[in-house]
Amino acid sequence: MTTATTPTPNSRQAQAWNGSVGTHWATHHDRYDTMLSGVNDALFEAAAIGAGDRVLDIGCGAGITTRIAARRAAHGHAVGVDISAPLLDRARASTASEGITNAAYEQADAQTHAFPTAGYDVAISRGGVMFFADHTAAFTNIARALRPGGRLVFVCPQPVDQDTEESRTLGLFAELLAREDGPEESPGHISPEAAADATAARTAMASFSEPARIHEALTAYEDVTVTPVPVETVWGQTSADAVDFILSRTPGRTVTAATRAALEEAFRPYATEFGIRMRAGVWLVTAVRPA
Ligand SMILES: C[S@@+](CC[C@H](N)C(=O)[O-])C[C@H]1O[C@@H](n2cnc3c(N)ncnc32)[C@H](O)[C@@H]1O
């Protein structure tokens, strides 16, 4: 088992996901699940989990996809692996309260963890595979965990400069916040650790968004497909709610009333009776471990 203090090639990510970034995801797990729920159909349709399947969920976070997988694999089981203790605490609590008995979790670095060889029929991930220092090593390690002919199915972000409603709005947000900060890179009230954690997670997230890079990392697989999938991401019930959420991602962050009003205005075009919804896109990636 890997813990936050065990050396790992991904120790910077371990720090972020056991620190302020992971704590934020664990505290706001419902909100992140709502935000990302639009990708679930594409992920699970492609994964085609059968009743007897053994499923590995990589970077499972608070475990919603592990629990969905466990329900589909009613006579099999699902194991969620993640580097983050606070997120796994959340995952275990939700699994127990939902009475799911065929899902388990392990705290480990998926790049190096000694998974049982050929122990799984399918490996899935909803955005948990971008954070490896060495993507090829990580996916090769995950291939060893799959039986010959086993499937890998994951979703990951498209490049941040992709022109979508979401990228335009988040870009405007970043501009409005930078304008308020002036020449200071970050205002003094943000702890340097939290700022560094957020930057580390964001940078890693963006490091695995080019199809060529994805193909390169999946050398241990065959039949690799990388398909764009349009999704709607949900950022909150109202503009004010969505702004509160975005600001809460930077601990201690405050803004002037004028900036706050401009931020709320930026979300307004996307207000629907089902919340603030923006069009975006992800990659759906499928691959097979050679038989
Ligand atoms: C963007 S979150 C996605 C969480 C979850 N899959 C979801 O959809 O809510 C990324 C997850 O990857 C995990 N992670 C990052 N690096 C990892 C690694 N090397 N091994 C295992 N998990 C990792 C993080 O702790 C985090 O839970």
The ligand as an SDF file (V2000), in Angstrom:
LIG
                    3D

 27 29  0  0  0  0  0  0  0  0999 V2000
   -9.7320   14.5250  -11.4770 C   0  0  0  0  0  0  0  0  0  0  0  0
   -9.8010   13.4200  -10.1230 S   0  0  0  0  0  0  0  0  0  0  0  0
  -11.0080   12.2370  -10.7070 C   0  0  0  0  0  0  0  0  0  0  0  0
  -11.5810   11.4000   -9.5950 C   0  0  0  0  0  0  0  0  0  0  0  0
  -12.6720   10.4120  -10.0080 C   0  0  0  0  0  0  0  0  0  0  0  0
  -12.2260    9.4930  -11.0400 N   0  0  0  0  0  0  0  0  0  0  0  0
  -13.9220   11.1300  -10.4410 C   0  0  0  0  0  0  0  0  0  0  0  0
  -14.3400   10.9960  -11.5930 O   0  0  0  0  0  0  0  0  0  0  0  0
  -14.5160   11.8310   -9.5880 O   0  0  0  0  0  0  0  0  0  0  0  0
   -8.2560   12.5600  -10.3360 C   0  0  0  0  0  0  0  0  0  0  0  0
   -8.0190   11.4180   -9.3470 C   0  0  0  0  0  0  0  0  0  0  0  0
   -6.8000   10.7470   -9.6930 O   0  0  0  0  0  0  0  0  0  0  0  0
   -6.1130   10.4130   -8.4820 C   0  0  0  0  0  0  0  0  0  0  0  0
   -4.6950   10.1730   -8.7790 N   0  0  0  0  0  0  0  0  0  0  0  0
   -3.7520   11.0840   -9.1600 C   0  0  0  0  0  0  0  0  0  0  0  0
   -2.5740   10.4790   -9.3620 N   0  0  0  0  0  0  0  0  0  0  0  0
   -2.7510    9.1550   -9.1160 C   0  0  0  0  0  0  0  0  0  0  0  0
   -1.8910    8.0220   -9.1540 C   0  0  0  0  0  0  0  0  0  0  0  0
   -0.5980    8.1240   -9.4960 N   0  0  0  0  0  0  0  0  0  0  0  0
   -2.4050    6.8020   -8.8300 N   0  0  0  0  0  0  0  0  0  0  0  0
   -3.7110    6.6890   -8.4680 C   0  0  0  0  0  0  0  0  0  0  0  0
   -4.5770    7.7420   -8.4130 N   0  0  0  0  0  0  0  0  0  0  0  0
   -4.1010    8.9520   -8.7410 C   0  0  0  0  0  0  0  0  0  0  0  0
   -6.3690   11.6110   -7.5990 C   0  0  0  0  0  0  0  0  0  0  0  0
   -6.1230   11.3460   -6.2420 O   0  0  0  0  0  0  0  0  0  0  0  0
   -7.8550   11.8900   -7.9200 C   0  0  0  0  0  0  0  0  0  0  0  0
   -8.7010   11.1760   -7.0820 O   0  0  0  0  0  0  0  0  0  0  0  0
  1  2  1  0
  2  3  1  0
  2 10  1  0
  3  4  1  0
  4  5  1  0
  5  6  1  0
  5  7  1  0
  7  8  2  0
  7  9  1  0
 10 11  1  0
 11 12  1  0
 11 26  1  0
 12 13  1  0
 13 14  1  0
 13 24  1  0
 14 15  1  0
 14 23  1  0
 15 16  2  0
 16 17  1  0
 17 18  1  0
 17 23  2  0
 18 19  1  0
 18 20  2  0
 20 21  1  0
 21 22  2  0
 22 23  1  0
 24 25  1  0
 24 26  1  0
 26 27  1  0
M  CHG  2   2   1   9  -1
M  END
$$$$
